[in-house]
């Protein structure tokens, strides 16, 4: 293999590696996060911010630890435009979310949903084994920049990798405001 071809291949691999996941680099579809209060938050209402959307199981220790860490990141990166959100989708999650919030200390919105809408959003088949937590990064323009399942190598060191991704995305410029005519 020529040096030029090798350099191009390595460049392409290093560029695409952070985009692991189902059709990463796609516009984020709308998603309604159901809160236990009965209200719904629309994902699109966070356009202009960097969002880490986490799909969790309330009884999962890894999900709890990830949310605790992301809570720390919110304090650090929130003023720079970072917004974490979590959606629990295990059985009886609506009733278990308040205890999950208490256990994790999450001050960011934590809602619930059923499996079908979650898997539709993730572009995953319900028949596939899915490991949690699942973290989806959405940039300020509403584009999914990465989607990582709990068993993805990215999640082997979630604190390092989530921090690096959030740090990179908050440094990107916000989309220009549309001019009115």
Buried (B, 14 or more C-beta within 10 A) or exposed (E): EEEEEEEEEEEEEEEEEBBBBBEBBBEBEEBBBBBBEEEEBEBEEBBBBBBBBBBBBBBBEBBBBBBEBBBEBBEEBBEEBBBBBBBBBBEEBBEBBEEBBEEBEBEBBBBBBEBEBBBEBBEBEEEEEBBBBBBBBBBBBBEBBBBBBBEBEBBEEBEEBBBEBBBBBBEEEBEEEEEEE
